[in-house]
Amino acid sequence: MADLDRTTVSNAERGMEISEITVHKLAHALSDALGKQISVEDIVESSERRRR
């Protein structure tokens, strides 16, 4: 996640709107860190569940 700045990650964690490219970067960084495929859809679905 080194290429994502702390403010962007913090905004995403707090549920603030972030750009589509940032979501793709987050998915890629999470996939690398966790050693498994994380899709943009996984992130969006998780975010939508938390809002309910």
mmCIF entry with sequence, helices, sheets and N, C-alpha, C, O atoms, coordinates in Angstrom:
data_MODEL
# 
_entry.id   MODEL 
# 
_entity.id                         1 
_entity.type                       polymer 
_entity.pdbx_number_of_molecules   1 
# 
_entity_poly.entity_id                      1 
_entity_poly.type                           'polypeptide(L)' 
_entity_poly.nstd_linkage                   no 
_entity_poly.nstd_monomer                   no 
_entity_poly.pdbx_seq_one_letter_code       MADLDRTTVSNAERGMEISEITVHKLAHALSDALGKQISVEDIVESSERRRR 
_entity_poly.pdbx_seq_one_letter_code_can   MADLDRTTVSNAERGMEISEITVHKLAHALSDALGKQISVEDIVESSERRRR 
_entity_poly.pdbx_strand_id                 A 
# 
loop_
_entity_poly_seq.entity_id 
_entity_poly_seq.num 
_entity_poly_seq.mon_id 
_entity_poly_seq.hetero 
1 1  MET n 
1 2  ALA n 
1 3  ASP n 
1 4  LEU n 
1 5  ASP n 
1 6  ARG n 
1 7  THR n 
1 8  THR n 
1 9  VAL n 
1 10 SER n 
1 11 ASN n 
1 12 ALA n 
1 13 GLU n 
1 14 ARG n 
1 15 GLY n 
1 16 MET n 
1 17 GLU n 
1 18 ILE n 
1 19 SER n 
1 20 GLU n 
1 21 ILE n 
1 22 THR n 
1 23 VAL n 
1 24 HIS n 
1 25 LYS n 
1 26 LEU n 
1 27 ALA n 
1 28 HIS n 
1 29 ALA n 
1 30 LEU n 
1 31 SER n 
1 32 ASP n 
1 33 ALA n 
1 34 LEU n 
1 35 GLY n 
1 36 LYS n 
1 37 GLN n 
1 38 ILE n 
1 39 SER n 
1 40 VAL n 
1 41 GLU n 
1 42 ASP n 
1 43 ILE n 
1 44 VAL n 
1 45 GLU n 
1 46 SER n 
1 47 SER n 
1 48 GLU n 
1 49 ARG n 
1 50 ARG n 
1 51 ARG n 
1 52 ARG n 
# 
_struct_asym.id          A 
_struct_asym.entity_id   1 
# 
loop_
_struct_conf.conf_type_id 
_struct_conf.id 
_struct_conf.pdbx_PDB_helix_id 
_struct_conf.beg_label_comp_id 
_struct_conf.beg_label_asym_id 
_struct_conf.beg_label_seq_id 
_struct_conf.pdbx_beg_PDB_ins_code 
_struct_conf.end_label_comp_id 
_struct_conf.end_label_asym_id 
_struct_conf.end_label_seq_id 
_struct_conf.pdbx_end_PDB_ins_code 
_struct_conf.beg_auth_comp_id 
_struct_conf.beg_auth_asym_id 
_struct_conf.beg_auth_seq_id 
_struct_conf.end_auth_comp_id 
_struct_conf.end_auth_asym_id 
_struct_conf.end_auth_seq_id 
_struct_conf.pdbx_PDB_helix_class 
_struct_conf.details 
_struct_conf.pdbx_PDB_helix_length 
HELX_P HELX_P1 AA1 ARG A 6  ? GLU A 13 ? ARG A 6  GLU A 13 1 ? 8  
HELX_P HELX_P2 AA2 GLU A 20 ? LEU A 34 ? GLU A 20 LEU A 34 1 ? 15 
HELX_P HELX_P3 AA3 VAL A 40 ? ARG A 51 ? VAL A 40 ARG A 51 1 ? 12 
# 
_struct_conf_type.id          HELX_P 
_struct_conf_type.criteria    ? 
_struct_conf_type.reference   ? 
# 
loop_
_atom_site.group_PDB 
_atom_site.id 
_atom_site.type_symbol 
_atom_site.label_atom_id 
_atom_site.label_alt_id 
_atom_site.label_comp_id 
_atom_site.label_asym_id 
_atom_site.label_entity_id 
_atom_site.label_seq_id 
_atom_site.pdbx_PDB_ins_code 
_atom_site.Cartn_x 
_atom_site.Cartn_y 
_atom_site.Cartn_z 
_atom_site.occupancy 
_atom_site.B_iso_or_equiv 
_atom_site.pdbx_formal_charge 
_atom_site.auth_seq_id 
_atom_site.auth_comp_id 
_atom_site.auth_asym_id 
_atom_site.auth_atom_id 
_atom_site.pdbx_PDB_model_num 
ATOM 1   N N  . MET A 1 1  ? 0.817   -1.192  0.000  1.00 0.00 ? 1  MET A N  1 
ATOM 2   C CA . MET A 1 1  ? 0.000   0.000   0.000  1.00 0.00 ? 1  MET A CA 1 
ATOM 3   C C  . MET A 1 1  ? 0.862   1.257   0.000  1.00 0.00 ? 1  MET A C  1 
ATOM 4   O O  . MET A 1 1  ? 0.363   2.362   0.217  1.00 0.00 ? 1  MET A O  1 
ATOM 5   N N  . ALA A 1 2  ? 2.113   1.087   -0.237 1.00 0.00 ? 2  ALA A N  1 
ATOM 6   C CA . ALA A 1 2  ? 3.032   2.215   -0.165 1.00 0.00 ? 2  ALA A CA 1 
ATOM 7   C C  . ALA A 1 2  ? 2.698   3.328   -1.140 1.00 0.00 ? 2  ALA A C  1 
ATOM 8   O O  . ALA A 1 2  ? 2.986   4.494   -0.871 1.00 0.00 ? 2  ALA A O  1 
ATOM 9   N N  . ASP A 1 3  ? 2.084   2.980   -2.288 1.00 0.00 ? 3  ASP A N  1 
ATOM 10  C CA . ASP A 1 3  ? 1.783   4.021   -3.264 1.00 0.00 ? 3  ASP A CA 1 
ATOM 11  C C  . ASP A 1 3  ? 0.478   4.757   -2.967 1.00 0.00 ? 3  ASP A C  1 
ATOM 12  O O  . ASP A 1 3  ? 0.105   5.670   -3.705 1.00 0.00 ? 3  ASP A O  1 
ATOM 13  N N  . LEU A 1 4  ? -0.211  4.378   -1.911 1.00 0.00 ? 4  LEU A N  1 
ATOM 14  C CA . LEU A 1 4  ? -1.428  5.076   -1.484 1.00 0.00 ? 4  LEU A CA 1 
ATOM 15  C C  . LEU A 1 4  ? -1.080  5.948   -0.287 1.00 0.00 ? 4  LEU A C  1 
ATOM 16  O O  . LEU A 1 4  ? -0.489  5.474   0.684  1.00 0.00 ? 4  LEU A O  1 
ATOM 17  N N  . ASP A 1 5  ? -1.444  7.220   -0.358 1.00 0.00 ? 5  ASP A N  1 
ATOM 18  C CA . ASP A 1 5  ? -1.105  8.087   0.766  1.00 0.00 ? 5  ASP A CA 1 
ATOM 19  C C  . ASP A 1 5  ? -2.019  7.817   1.962  1.00 0.00 ? 5  ASP A C  1 
ATOM 20  O O  . ASP A 1 5  ? -3.123  7.295   1.805  1.00 0.00 ? 5  ASP A O  1 
ATOM 21  N N  . ARG A 1 6  ? -1.561  8.169   3.123  1.00 0.00 ? 6  ARG A N  1 
ATOM 22  C CA . ARG A 1 6  ? -2.288  7.876   4.367  1.00 0.00 ? 6  ARG A CA 1 
ATOM 23  C C  . ARG A 1 6  ? -3.657  8.530   4.411  1.00 0.00 ? 6  ARG A C  1 
ATOM 24  O O  . ARG A 1 6  ? -4.601  7.944   4.941  1.00 0.00 ? 6  ARG A O  1 
ATOM 25  N N  . THR A 1 7  ? -3.783  9.729   3.866  1.00 0.00 ? 7  THR A N  1 
ATOM 26  C CA . THR A 1 7  ? -5.071  10.422  3.874  1.00 0.00 ? 7  THR A CA 1 
ATOM 27  C C  . THR A 1 7  ? -6.098  9.652   3.062  1.00 0.00 ? 7  THR A C  1 
ATOM 28  O O  . THR A 1 7  ? -7.246  9.509   3.483  1.00 0.00 ? 7  THR A O  1 
ATOM 29  N N  . THR A 1 8  ? -5.689  9.156   1.898  1.00 0.00 ? 8  THR A N  1 
ATOM 30  C CA . THR A 1 8  ? -6.596  8.393   1.042  1.00 0.00 ? 8  THR A CA 1 
ATOM 31  C C  . THR A 1 8  ? -7.068  7.130   1.743  1.00 0.00 ? 8  THR A C  1 
ATOM 32  O O  . THR A 1 8  ? -8.259  6.817   1.733  1.00 0.00 ? 8  THR A O  1 
ATOM 33  N N  . VAL A 1 9  ? -6.141  6.409   2.349  1.00 0.00 ? 9  VAL A N  1 
ATOM 34  C CA . VAL A 1 9  ? -6.497  5.182   3.062  1.00 0.00 ? 9  VAL A CA 1 
ATOM 35  C C  . VAL A 1 9  ? -7.413  5.512   4.238  1.00 0.00 ? 9  VAL A C  1 
ATOM 36  O O  . VAL A 1 9  ? -8.395  4.807   4.472  1.00 0.00 ? 9  VAL A O  1 
ATOM 37  N N  . SER A 1 10 ? -7.110  6.558   4.968  1.00 0.00 ? 10 SER A N  1 
ATOM 38  C CA . SER A 1 10 ? -7.942  6.972   6.095  1.00 0.00 ? 10 SER A CA 1 
ATOM 39  C C  . SER A 1 10 ? -9.351  7.328   5.635  1.00 0.00 ? 10 SER A C  1 
ATOM 40  O O  . SER A 1 10 ? -10.331 6.943   6.273  1.00 0.00 ? 10 SER A O  1 
ATOM 41  N N  . ASN A 1 11 ? -9.452  8.054   4.538  1.00 0.00 ? 11 ASN A N  1 
ATOM 42  C CA . ASN A 1 11 ? -10.768 8.412   4.002  1.00 0.00 ? 11 ASN A CA 1 
ATOM 43  C C  . ASN A 1 11 ? -11.561 7.165   3.625  1.00 0.00 ? 11 ASN A C  1 
ATOM 44  O O  . ASN A 1 11 ? -12.758 7.081   3.897  1.00 0.00 ? 11 ASN A O  1 
ATOM 45  N N  . ALA A 1 12 ? -10.902 6.207   3.006  1.00 0.00 ? 12 ALA A N  1 
ATOM 46  C CA . ALA A 1 12 ? -11.575 4.964   2.629  1.00 0.00 ? 12 ALA A CA 1 
ATOM 47  C C  . ALA A 1 12 ? -12.047 4.211   3.867  1.00 0.00 ? 12 ALA A C  1 
ATOM 48  O O  . ALA A 1 12 ? -13.160 3.684   3.887  1.00 0.00 ? 12 ALA A O  1 
ATOM 49  N N  . GLU A 1 13 ? -11.209 4.158   4.895  1.00 0.00 ? 13 GLU A N  1 
ATOM 50  C CA . GLU A 1 13 ? -11.571 3.463   6.132  1.00 0.00 ? 13 GLU A CA 1 
ATOM 51  C C  . GLU A 1 13 ? -12.767 4.121   6.819  1.00 0.00 ? 13 GLU A C  1 
ATOM 52  O O  . GLU A 1 13 ? -13.579 3.440   7.446  1.00 0.00 ? 13 GLU A O  1 
ATOM 53  N N  . ARG A 1 14 ? -12.872 5.424   6.701  1.00 0.00 ? 14 ARG A N  1 
ATOM 54  C CA . ARG A 1 14 ? -13.974 6.148   7.345  1.00 0.00 ? 14 ARG A CA 1 
ATOM 55  C C  . ARG A 1 14 ? -15.228 6.204   6.474  1.00 0.00 ? 14 ARG A C  1 
ATOM 56  O O  . ARG A 1 14 ? -16.223 6.823   6.851  1.00 0.00 ? 14 ARG A O  1 
ATOM 57  N N  . GLY A 1 15 ? -15.179 5.557   5.312  1.00 0.00 ? 15 GLY A N  1 
ATOM 58  C CA . GLY A 1 15 ? -16.355 5.497   4.456  1.00 0.00 ? 15 GLY A CA 1 
ATOM 59  C C  . GLY A 1 15 ? -16.565 6.708   3.576  1.00 0.00 ? 15 GLY A C  1 
ATOM 60  O O  . GLY A 1 15 ? -17.622 6.856   2.963  1.00 0.00 ? 15 GLY A O  1 
ATOM 61  N N  . MET A 1 16 ? -15.568 7.578   3.508  1.00 0.00 ? 16 MET A N  1 
ATOM 62  C CA . MET A 1 16 ? -15.680 8.745   2.640  1.00 0.00 ? 16 MET A CA 1 
ATOM 63  C C  . MET A 1 16 ? -15.523 8.310   1.187  1.00 0.00 ? 16 MET A C  1 
ATOM 64  O O  . MET A 1 16 ? -14.888 7.296   0.899  1.00 0.00 ? 16 MET A O  1 
ATOM 65  N N  . GLU A 1 17 ? -16.094 9.069   0.294  1.00 0.00 ? 17 GLU A N  1 
ATOM 66  C CA . GLU A 1 17 ? -16.019 8.730   -1.124 1.00 0.00 ? 17 GLU A CA 1 
ATOM 67  C C  . GLU A 1 17 ? -14.589 8.895   -1.627 1.00 0.00 ? 17 GLU A C  1 
ATOM 68  O O  . GLU A 1 17 ? -13.919 9.887   -1.339 1.00 0.00 ? 17 GLU A O  1 
ATOM 69  N N  . ILE A 1 18 ? -14.141 7.895   -2.386 1.00 0.00 ? 18 ILE A N  1 
ATOM 70  C CA . ILE A 1 18 ? -12.816 7.945   -2.995 1.00 0.00 ? 18 ILE A CA 1 
ATOM 71  C C  . ILE A 1 18 ? -12.975 7.640   -4.479 1.00 0.00 ? 18 ILE A C  1 
ATOM 72  O O  . ILE A 1 18 ? -14.001 7.106   -4.899 1.00 0.00 ? 18 ILE A O  1 
ATOM 73  N N  . SER A 1 19 ? -11.977 7.973   -5.262 1.00 0.00 ? 19 SER A N  1 
ATOM 74  C CA . SER A 1 19 ? -12.073 7.800   -6.710 1.00 0.00 ? 19 SER A CA 1 
ATOM 75  C C  . SER A 1 19 ? -12.040 6.322   -7.095 1.00 0.00 ? 19 SER A C  1 
ATOM 76  O O  . SER A 1 19 ? -11.593 5.468   -6.330 1.00 0.00 ? 19 SER A O  1 
ATOM 77  N N  . GLU A 1 20 ? -12.525 6.051   -8.299 1.00 0.00 ? 20 GLU A N  1 
ATOM 78  C CA . GLU A 1 20 ? -12.539 4.679   -8.808 1.00 0.00 ? 20 GLU A CA 1 
ATOM 79  C C  . GLU A 1 20 ? -11.121 4.129   -8.939 1.00 0.00 ? 20 GLU A C  1 
ATOM 80  O O  . GLU A 1 20 ? -10.877 2.958   -8.650 1.00 0.00 ? 20 GLU A O  1 
ATOM 81  N N  . ILE A 1 21 ? -10.197 4.962   -9.370 1.00 0.00 ? 21 ILE A N  1 
ATOM 82  C CA . ILE A 1 21 ? -8.810  4.514   -9.502 1.00 0.00 ? 21 ILE A CA 1 
ATOM 83  C C  . ILE A 1 21 ? -8.232  4.141   -8.142 1.00 0.00 ? 21 ILE A C  1 
ATOM 84  O O  . ILE A 1 21 ? -7.436  3.208   -8.041 1.00 0.00 ? 21 ILE A O  1 
ATOM 85  N N  . THR A 1 22 ? -8.622  4.854   -7.109 1.00 0.00 ? 22 THR A N  1 
ATOM 86  C CA . THR A 1 22 ? -8.150  4.538   -5.763 1.00 0.00 ? 22 THR A CA 1 
ATOM 87  C C  . THR A 1 22 ? -8.690  3.191   -5.308 1.00 0.00 ? 22 THR A C  1 
ATOM 88  O O  . THR A 1 22 ? -7.973  2.421   -4.668 1.00 0.00 ? 22 THR A O  1 
ATOM 89  N N  . VAL A 1 23 ? -9.940  2.897   -5.628 1.00 0.00 ? 23 VAL A N  1 
ATOM 90  C CA . VAL A 1 23 ? -10.519 1.593   -5.278 1.00 0.00 ? 23 VAL A CA 1 
ATOM 91  C C  . VAL A 1 23 ? -9.733  0.484   -5.969 1.00 0.00 ? 23 VAL A C  1 
ATOM 92  O O  . VAL A 1 23 ? -9.458  -0.553  -5.365 1.00 0.00 ? 23 VAL A O  1 
ATOM 93  N N  . HIS A 1 24 ? -9.373  0.695   -7.224 1.00 0.00 ? 24 HIS A N  1 
ATOM 94  C CA . HIS A 1 24 ? -8.578  -0.302  -7.944 1.00 0.00 ? 24 HIS A CA 1 
ATOM 95  C C  . HIS A 1 24 ? -7.199  -0.467  -7.304 1.00 0.00 ? 24 HIS A C  1 
ATOM 96  O O  . HIS A 1 24 ? -6.700  -1.586  -7.182 1.00 0.00 ? 24 HIS A O  1 
ATOM 97  N N  . LYS A 1 25 ? -6.588  0.635   -6.899 1.00 0.00 ? 25 LYS A N  1 
ATOM 98  C CA . LYS A 1 25 ? -5.283  0.565   -6.227 1.00 0.00 ? 25 LYS A CA 1 
ATOM 99  C C  . LYS A 1 25 ? -5.398  -0.165  -4.895 1.00 0.00 ? 25 LYS A C  1 
ATOM 100 O O  . LYS A 1 25 ? -4.528  -0.962  -4.544 1.00 0.00 ? 25 LYS A O  1 
ATOM 101 N N  . LEU A 1 26 ? -6.470  0.105   -4.152 1.00 0.00 ? 26 LEU A N  1 
ATOM 102 C CA . LEU A 1 26 ? -6.685  -0.589  -2.876 1.00 0.00 ? 26 LEU A CA 1 
ATOM 103 C C  . LEU A 1 26 ? -6.854  -2.090  -3.094 1.00 0.00 ? 26 LEU A C  1 
ATOM 104 O O  . LEU A 1 26 ? -6.277  -2.895  -2.364 1.00 0.00 ? 26 LEU A O  1 
ATOM 105 N N  . ALA A 1 27 ? -7.644  -2.465  -4.096 1.00 0.00 ? 27 ALA A N  1 
ATOM 106 C CA . ALA A 1 27 ? -7.860  -3.880  -4.384 1.00 0.00 ? 27 ALA A CA 1 
ATOM 107 C C  . ALA A 1 27 ? -6.535  -4.561  -4.720 1.00 0.00 ? 27 ALA A C  1 
ATOM 108 O O  . ALA A 1 27 ? -6.259  -5.661  -4.242 1.00 0.00 ? 27 ALA A O  1 
ATOM 109 N N  . HIS A 1 28 ? -5.728  -3.913  -5.534 1.00 0.00 ? 28 HIS A N  1 
ATOM 110 C CA . HIS A 1 28 ? -4.433  -4.482  -5.915 1.00 0.00 ? 28 HIS A CA 1 
ATOM 111 C C  . HIS A 1 28 ? -3.507  -4.605  -4.700 1.00 0.00 ? 28 HIS A C  1 
ATOM 112 O O  . HIS A 1 28 ? -2.862  -5.635  -4.504 1.00 0.00 ? 28 HIS A O  1 
ATOM 113 N N  . ALA A 1 29 ? -3.450  -3.562  -3.903 1.00 0.00 ? 29 ALA A N  1 
ATOM 114 C CA . ALA A 1 29 ? -2.581  -3.580  -2.719 1.00 0.00 ? 29 ALA A CA 1 
ATOM 115 C C  . ALA A 1 29 ? -3.026  -4.651  -1.726 1.00 0.00 ? 29 ALA A C  1 
ATOM 116 O O  . ALA A 1 29 ? -2.192  -5.354  -1.156 1.00 0.00 ? 29 ALA A O  1 
ATOM 117 N N  . LEU A 1 30 ? -4.331  -4.777  -1.517 1.00 0.00 ? 30 LEU A N  1 
ATOM 118 C CA . LEU A 1 30 ? -4.836  -5.808  -0.609 1.00 0.00 ? 30 LEU A CA 1 
ATOM 119 C C  . LEU A 1 30 ? -4.546  -7.204  -1.145 1.00 0.00 ? 30 LEU A C  1 
ATOM 120 O O  . LEU A 1 30 ? -4.176  -8.099  -0.384 1.00 0.00 ? 30 LEU A O  1 
ATOM 121 N N  . SER A 1 31 ? -4.711  -7.392  -2.451 1.00 0.00 ? 31 SER A N  1 
ATOM 122 C CA . SER A 1 31 ? -4.404  -8.687  -3.060 1.00 0.00 ? 31 SER A CA 1 
ATOM 123 C C  . SER A 1 31 ? -2.951  -9.068  -2.816 1.00 0.00 ? 31 SER A C  1 
ATOM 124 O O  . SER A 1 31 ? -2.649  -10.200 -2.438 1.00 0.00 ? 31 SER A O  1 
ATOM 125 N N  . ASP A 1 32 ? -2.061  -8.116  -3.037 1.00 0.00 ? 32 ASP A N  1 
ATOM 126 C CA . ASP A 1 32 ? -0.631  -8.376  -2.810 1.00 0.00 ? 32 ASP A CA 1 
ATOM 127 C C  . ASP A 1 32 ? -0.350  -8.687  -1.345 1.00 0.00 ? 32 ASP A C  1 
ATOM 128 O O  . ASP A 1 32 ? 0.371   -9.635  -1.035 1.00 0.00 ? 32 ASP A O  1 
ATOM 129 N N  . ALA A 1 33 ? -0.915  -7.893  -0.451 1.00 0.00 ? 33 ALA A N  1 
ATOM 130 C CA . ALA A 1 33 ? -0.638  -8.049  0.979  1.00 0.00 ? 33 ALA A CA 1 
ATOM 131 C C  . ALA A 1 33 ? -1.210  -9.346  1.547  1.00 0.00 ? 33 ALA A C  1 
ATOM 132 O O  . ALA A 1 33 ? -0.594  -9.976  2.406  1.00 0.00 ? 33 ALA A O  1 
ATOM 133 N N  . LEU A 1 34 ? -2.384  -9.741  1.067  1.00 0.00 ? 34 LEU A N  1 
ATOM 134 C CA . LEU A 1 34 ? -3.054  -10.919 1.609  1.00 0.00 ? 34 LEU A CA 1 
ATOM 135 C C  . LEU A 1 34 ? -2.728  -12.204 0.854  1.00 0.00 ? 34 LEU A C  1 
ATOM 136 O O  . LEU A 1 34 ? -3.017  -13.300 1.334  1.00 0.00 ? 34 LEU A O  1 
ATOM 137 N N  . GLY A 1 35 ? -2.132  -12.071 -0.316 1.00 0.00 ? 35 GLY A N  1 
ATOM 138 C CA . GLY A 1 35 ? -1.786  -13.249 -1.103 1.00 0.00 ? 35 GLY A CA 1 
ATOM 139 C C  . GLY A 1 35 ? -2.984  -13.942 -1.712 1.00 0.00 ? 35 GLY A C  1 
ATOM 140 O O  . GLY A 1 35 ? -2.933  -15.137 -2.003 1.00 0.00 ? 35 GLY A O  1 
ATOM 141 N N  . LYS A 1 36 ? -4.064  -13.200 -1.908 1.00 0.00 ? 36 LYS A N  1 
ATOM 142 C CA . LYS A 1 36 ? -5.245  -13.759 -2.569 1.00 0.00 ? 36 LYS A CA 1 
ATOM 143 C C  . LYS A 1 36 ? -5.938  -12.651 -3.345 1.00 0.00 ? 36 LYS A C  1 
ATOM 144 O O  . LYS A 1 36 ? -5.739  -11.466 -3.079 1.00 0.00 ? 36 LYS A O  1 
ATOM 145 N N  . GLN A 1 37 ? -6.748  -13.054 -4.300 1.00 0.00 ? 37 GLN A N  1 
ATOM 146 C CA . GLN A 1 37 ? -7.408  -12.080 -5.163 1.00 0.00 ? 37 GLN A CA 1 
ATOM 147 C C  . GLN A 1 37 ? -8.493  -11.318 -4.408 1.00 0.00 ? 37 GLN A C  1 
ATOM 148 O O  . GLN A 1 37 ? -9.393  -11.921 -3.822 1.00 0.00 ? 37 GLN A O  1 
ATOM 149 N N  . ILE A 1 38 ? -8.402  -10.006 -4.427 1.00 0.00 ? 38 ILE A N  1 
ATOM 150 C CA . ILE A 1 38 ? -9.423  -9.121  -3.879 1.00 0.00 ? 38 ILE A CA 1 
ATOM 151 C C  . ILE A 1 38 ? -9.905  -8.261  -5.037 1.00 0.00 ? 38 ILE A C  1 
ATOM 152 O O  . ILE A 1 38 ? -9.113  -7.546  -5.651 1.00 0.00 ? 38 ILE A O  1 
ATOM 153 N N  . SER A 1 39 ? -11.182 -8.323  -5.336 1.00 0.00 ? 39 SER A N  1 
ATOM 154 C CA . SER A 1 39 ? -11.717 -7.556  -6.461 1.00 0.00 ? 39 SER A CA 1 
ATOM 155 C C  . SER A 1 39 ? -12.315 -6.240  -5.987 1.00 0.00 ? 39 SER A C  1 
ATOM 156 O O  . SER A 1 39 ? -12.590 -6.052  -4.802 1.00 0.00 ? 39 SER A O  1 
ATOM 157 N N  . VAL A 1 40 ? -12.508 -5.340  -6.931 1.00 0.00 ? 40 VAL A N  1 
ATOM 158 C CA . VAL A 1 40 ? -13.173 -4.071  -6.639 1.00 0.00 ? 40 VAL A CA 1 
ATOM 159 C C  . VAL A 1 40 ? -14.570 -4.354  -6.092 1.00 0.00 ? 40 VAL A C  1 
ATOM 160 O O  . VAL A 1 40 ? -15.038 -3.671  -5.182 1.00 0.00 ? 40 VAL A O  1 
ATOM 161 N N  . GLU A 1 41 ? -15.221 -5.353  -6.646 1.00 0.00 ? 41 GLU A N  1 
ATOM 162 C CA . GLU A 1 41 ? -16.563 -5.717  -6.190 1.00 0.00 ? 41 GLU A CA 1 
ATOM 163 C C  . GLU A 1 41 ? -16.554 -6.145  -4.730 1.00 0.00 ? 41 GLU A C  1 
ATOM 164 O O  . GLU A 1 41 ? -17.485 -5.828  -3.989 1.00 0.00 ? 41 GLU A O  1 
ATOM 165 N N  . ASP A 1 42 ? -15.517 -6.860  -4.306 1.00 0.00 ? 42 ASP A N  1 
ATOM 166 C CA . ASP A 1 42 ? -15.398 -7.255  -2.898 1.00 0.00 ? 42 ASP A CA 1 
ATOM 167 C C  . ASP A 1 42 ? -15.371 -6.026  -1.995 1.00 0.00 ? 42 ASP A C  1 
ATOM 168 O O  . ASP A 1 42 ? -16.018 -5.998  -0.949 1.00 0.00 ? 42 ASP A O  1 
ATOM 169 N N  . ILE A 1 43 ? -14.621 -5.020  -2.407 1.00 0.00 ? 43 ILE A N  1 
ATOM 170 C CA . ILE A 1 43 ? -14.502 -3.800  -1.609 1.00 0.00 ? 43 ILE A CA 1 
ATOM 171 C C  . ILE A 1 43 ? -15.820 -3.043  -1.583 1.00 0.00 ? 43 ILE A C  1 
ATOM 172 O O  . ILE A 1 43 ? -16.250 -2.578  -0.527 1.00 0.00 ? 43 ILE A O  1 
ATOM 173 N N  . VAL A 1 44 ? -16.460 -2.917  -2.732 1.00 0.00 ? 44 VAL A N  1 
ATOM 174 C CA . VAL A 1 44 ? -17.724 -2.176  -2.823 1.00 0.00 ? 44 VAL A CA 1 
ATOM 175 C C  . VAL A 1 44 ? -18.812 -2.883  -2.024 1.00 0.00 ? 44 VAL A C  1 
ATOM 176 O O  . VAL A 1 44 ? -19.575 -2.236  -1.306 1.00 0.00 ? 44 VAL A O  1 
ATOM 177 N N  . GLU A 1 45 ? -18.888 -4.216  -2.145 1.00 0.00 ? 45 GLU A N  1 
ATOM 178 C CA . GLU A 1 45 ? -19.897 -4.975  -1.396 1.00 0.00 ? 45 GLU A CA 1 
ATOM 179 C C  . GLU A 1 45 ? -19.697 -4.807  0.102  1.00 0.00 ? 45 GLU A C  1 
ATOM 180 O O  . GLU A 1 45 ? -20.663 -4.610  0.839  1.00 0.00 ? 45 GLU A O  1 
ATOM 181 N N  . SER A 1 46 ? -18.465 -4.883  0.553  1.00 0.00 ? 46 SER A N  1 
ATOM 182 C CA . SER A 1 46 ? -18.169 -4.721  1.974  1.00 0.00 ? 46 SER A CA 1 
ATOM 183 C C  . SER A 1 46 ? -18.581 -3.337  2.452  1.00 0.00 ? 46 SER A C  1 
ATOM 184 O O  . SER A 1 46 ? -19.147 -3.185  3.534  1.00 0.00 ? 46 SER A O  1 
ATOM 185 N N  . SER A 1 47 ? -18.298 -2.344  1.646  1.00 0.00 ? 47 SER A N  1 
ATOM 186 C CA . SER A 1 47 ? -18.654 -0.967  1.993  1.00 0.00 ? 47 SER A CA 1 
ATOM 187 C C  . SER A 1 47 ? -20.167 -0.791  2.080  1.00 0.00 ? 47 SER A C  1 
ATOM 188 O O  . SER A 1 47 ? -20.668 -0.131  2.991  1.00 0.00 ? 47 SER A O  1 
ATOM 189 N N  . GLU A 1 48 ? -20.888 -1.377  1.140  1.00 0.00 ? 48 GLU A N  1 
ATOM 190 C CA . GLU A 1 48 ? -22.350 -1.259  1.134  1.00 0.00 ? 48 GLU A CA 1 
ATOM 191 C C  . GLU A 1 48 ? -22.968 -1.965  2.334  1.00 0.00 ? 48 GLU A C  1 
ATOM 192 O O  . GLU A 1 48 ? -23.950 -1.482  2.898  1.00 0.00 ? 48 GLU A O  1 
ATOM 193 N N  . ARG A 1 49 ? -22.406 -3.100  2.729  1.00 0.00 ? 49 ARG A N  1 
ATOM 194 C CA . ARG A 1 49 ? -22.931 -3.822  3.900  1.00 0.00 ? 49 ARG A CA 1 
ATOM 195 C C  . ARG A 1 49 ? -22.750 -3.007  5.168  1.00 0.00 ? 49 ARG A C  1 
ATOM 196 O O  . ARG A 1 49 ? -23.619 -3.013  6.040  1.00 0.00 ? 49 ARG A O  1 
ATOM 197 N N  . ARG A 1 50 ? -21.626 -2.303  5.279  1.00 0.00 ? 50 ARG A N  1 
ATOM 198 C CA . ARG A 1 50 ? -21.372 -1.496  6.480  1.00 0.00 ? 50 ARG A CA 1 
ATOM 199 C C  . ARG A 1 50 ? -22.318 -0.310  6.583  1.00 0.00 ? 50 ARG A C  1 
ATOM 200 O O  . ARG A 1 50 ? -22.616 0.147   7.686  1.00 0.00 ? 50 ARG A O  1 
ATOM 201 N N  . ARG A 1 51 ? -22.789 0.188   5.465  1.00 0.00 ? 51 ARG A N  1 
ATOM 202 C CA . ARG A 1 51 ? -23.687 1.354   5.473  1.00 0.00 ? 51 ARG A CA 1 
ATOM 203 C C  . ARG A 1 51 ? -25.080 1.007   5.964  1.00 0.00 ? 51 ARG A C  1 
ATOM 204 O O  . ARG A 1 51 ? -25.812 1.886   6.420  1.00 0.00 ? 51 ARG A O  1 
ATOM 205 N N  . ARG A 1 52 ? -25.454 -0.248  5.880  1.00 0.00 ? 52 ARG A N  1 
ATOM 206 C CA . ARG A 1 52 ? -26.819 -0.667  6.255  1.00 0.00 ? 52 ARG A CA 1 
ATOM 207 C C  . ARG A 1 52 ? -27.001 -0.733  7.730  1.00 0.00 ? 52 ARG A C  1 
ATOM 208 O O  . ARG A 1 52 ? -28.086 -1.067  8.204  1.00 0.00 ? 52 ARG A O  1 
# 
